[in-house]
């Protein structure tokens, strides 16, 4: 993974885009956040946001479970944790990724709301060569 964001790298993993492999990513992220003294609430919020983003990659970017990779890079940068997720699906149009209205009550589809509520910054950045998408999530320490 050629991400080169600023900050101290805490963990970097590559895993297949399969729901049963998200547990590995959640544990790696939680352990990294714990290593730098993040609170339990901070860790739970960040893990949920990243899990939702990974589920969206699996469901929407890749079109379902696959052995194609998701790359996760976690860094401590000053007073924040920065998580970058890279996939190799076709590039998405970030302007089309919008949460549905909360009044539209039905199962699923709330991942974008969770991500927005649980992190301080989220942005699609230019992906590394050969990759499709790079999502950056930033959560600041209180």
C-alpha positions in Angstrom: 0.0 0.0 0.0 1.5 3.3 -1.0 -0.5 5.8 1.1 2.2 7.9 2.8 0.0 9.9 5.0 1.6 11.9 7.8 1.9 10.4 11.3 3.1 7.4 13.1 1.9 4.1 11.5 0.2 2.0 14.1 -1.0 -0.9 11.9 -1.4 -1.7 8.2 -3.3 -4.8 7.0 -4.6 -6.2 3.8 -7.6 -8.5 3.9 -10.1 -10.1 1.5 -13.3 -8.2 1.1 -15.4 -10.8 2.9 -17.7 -10.1 5.9 -16.0 -12.9 7.9 -12.7 -11.1 7.6 -13.9 -7.8 9.0 -13.4 -9.2 12.5 -9.6 -9.1 11.8 -9.8 -5.4 10.7 -11.9 -4.5 13.8 -9.5 -6.1 16.2 -6.4 -4.6 14.5 -8.0 -1.1 14.6 -9.2 -1.5 18.2 -5.7 -2.7 19.4 -4.0 0.2 17.5 -6.3 2.7 19.1 -5.9 1.2 22.5 -2.1 1.3 22.1 -2.2 5.1 21.9 -4.5 5.4 24.9 -7.8 6.0 23.2 -10.9 5.7 25.4 -13.3 2.8 25.0 -16.0 5.1 23.6 -13.5 6.5 21.0 -12.4 3.0 20.0 -16.0 1.7 19.7 -17.1 4.7 17.6 -14.1 4.4 15.2 -14.4 0.7 14.9 -18.1 1.0 14.0 -17.4 3.7 11.4 -14.6 1.7 9.8 -16.7 -1.5 9.8 -19.5 0.3 8.1 -17.1 1.7 5.5 -15.7 -1.8 4.8 -19.2 -3.3 4.5 -20.0 -0.6 2.0 -16.8 -1.5 0.0 -17.8 -5.2 0.0 -21.5 -4.6 -0.9 -21.4 -1.6 -3.2 -17.9 -1.2 -4.5 -17.1 -4.9 -5.1 -20.7 -6.0 -5.5 -20.5 -8.7 -2.8 -18.0 -10.8 -1.0 -14.8 -11.4 -2.9 -11.1 -12.2 -2.4 -10.2 -8.8 -3.8 -8.4 -6.8 -1.2 -9.2 -4.0 1.2 -6.1 -2.3 2.5 -6.3 -0.5 5.9 -3.7 1.9 7.2 -4.0 3.4 10.7 -1.9 6.2 11.9 -1.7 8.6 14.8 -1.2 12.1 13.6 -1.1 14.6 16.4 -4.3 14.5 18.2 -6.1 12.3 15.7 -6.3 8.7 14.4 -6.3 8.6 10.6 -7.7 5.5 8.9 -7.3 5.0 5.2 -9.1 2.3 3.3 -8.1 1.4 -0.2 -10.1 -0.8 -2.6 -9.6 -1.9 -6.2 -13.1 -1.5 -7.4 -14.2 0.9 -10.0 -13.9 4.5 -8.8 -17.0 5.9 -7.1 -18.4 9.4 -7.5 -18.3 10.8 -4.0 -21.1 13.2 -4.8 -23.4 10.3 -5.3 -22.7 8.8 -1.8 -25.4 10.3 0.3 -27.3 8.9 3.3 -31.0 8.2 2.7 -33.5 10.2 4.7 -33.8 9.0 8.3 -37.6 9.2 7.8 -37.3 6.4 5.3 -37.6 3.6 7.8 -36.5 0.2 6.5 -33.7 -2.2 7.3 -30.1 -1.4 6.3 -28.7 1.6 4.5 -27.7 3.6 7.5 -23.9 3.1 7.2 -23.3 6.5 5.8 -25.2 8.1 8.7 -23.1 6.2 11.2 -19.9 7.1 9.5 -20.8 10.8 9.4 -21.9 10.8 13.1 -18.9 8.8 14.4 -15.8 10.5 12.8 -14.7 14.1 12.6 -13.6 14.0 8.9 -14.2 11.8 6.0 -13.0 12.3 2.4 -12.3 10.4 -0.7 -8.7 11.1 -1.8 -6.8 10.3 -5.0 -6.1 6.6 -4.7 -2.6 5.1 -5.3 -1.8 4.0 -8.8 -3.9 0.9 -9.8 -6.4 1.3 -6.9 -10.0 2.3 -7.3 -10.8 4.3 -4.2 -9.2 5.7 -1.1 -11.4 6.7 1.8 -9.9 8.6 4.7 -11.6 8.8 8.1 -10.2 11.0 10.8 -11.3 10.9 14.5 -9.8 13.4 16.9 -9.1 12.7 20.5 -11.2 14.7 22.9 
